[in-house]
Amino acid sequence: MPPAARTRRSPEARRAQLLELGVELLASRTSLDDLPMDELAAAAGISKGLVFHYFGSKRDFQLAVAEAAADQFFAVTEPDPTLDLDAQLEQSIEVFVAYVRDHRDAYVNLVRGASSGDEAMRALFDRSRGRFVGRILERLGEAEPSPLLRLAVRGWVALAEELTLAWADDPEADGDEVRVLLRDSLAHVVLVGLTGQAVIPTVTPP
C-alpha cells in the first residue's frame, strides 16, 4: 500500500479514511493483532501517533475496524427490497457466499475473533449476528416472532457462519453447492420455526 500525500481532513473524514484502510488491510492479515499501524499511518499520510489520537489505542482501533468490517458485510448482503421473499433470500445468500469467497481473510478474522475469548469481540459479533437474525425475521413479515422461530433463525445464522468458515478454510465444495445448502437449510428451519413440525423428505431407493 503506497504512502499517501499529507492532506488536511476533518476528524470524521480522517476516522472514516483510517477505518477504510484498516478493513482493506484486514483482508490480507491472519488476525486483527497483525494490523500494521506503521503501514496504515503511511498509507493515510499521517503519523502513527495521530492514529492513536483518533482511536485512543491500538486495541480501540482494532475493534473499530472489526465493527466497520461487520457493517460492510451486513450492507453488501442487503437484498433488493423490490424482489419477492424467495428472490431476496436467494440474492442475500448468493452475495454472502461471494463475499466469503472474495474476502476470505477478513471474514475468517471476524468469525474467529468472536470465538477467541475476547469479550469485546464477542459482544460486537453478537450484535452483528442479531442484525442478520432481525433482517431475516423482518423479511418473513414476523414483527413478533415466536421464541421457536427466533431460535430457529438464530441457529441457522450460526450454521451459515460455521459452514462458510469451514468452506473458506477448505473450499473443496463448489460455491453454488454451498449456496444451495444454505438456502434449503434456511427454508427448512423457518418451516419448523413457524409450524413446530419437521418435514422428513422421502428418499426413493435407486
C-alpha positions, 0 to 999 in steps of 0.5 A: 500500500503506497504512502499517501500525500499529507492532506488536511481532513476533518476528524470524521473524514480522517476516522472514516479514511483510517477505518477504510484502510484498516478493513482493506488491510484486514483482508490480507492479515491472519488476525486483527493483532497483525494490523500494521499501524506503521503501514496504515499511518503511511498509507493515510499520510499521517503519523502513527501517533495521530492514529492513536489520537483518533482511536485512543489505542491500538486495541480501540482501533482494532475493534473499530475496524472489526465493527466497520468490517461487520457493517460492510458485510451486513450492507453488501448482503442487503437484498433488493427490497423490490424482489419477492421473499424467495428472490431476496433470500436467494440474492442475500445468500448468493452475495454472502457466499461471494463475499466469503469467497472474495474476502476470505481473510477478513471474514475468517478474522471476524468469525474467529475473533468472536470465538477467541475469548475476547469479550469485546469481540464477542459482544460486537459479533453478537450484535452483528449476528442479531442484525442478520437474525432481525433482517431475516425475521423482518423479511418473513413479515414476523414483527413478533416472532415466536421464541421457536422461530427466533431460535430457529433463525438464530441457529441457522445464522450460526450454521451459515457462519460455521459452514462458510468458515469451514468452506473458506478454510477448505473450499473443496465444495463448489460455491453454488453447492454451498449456496444451495445448502444454505438456502434449503437449510434456511427454508427448512428451519423457518418451516419448523420455526413457524409450524413446530413440525419437521418435514422428513423428505422421502428418499426413493431407493435407486 
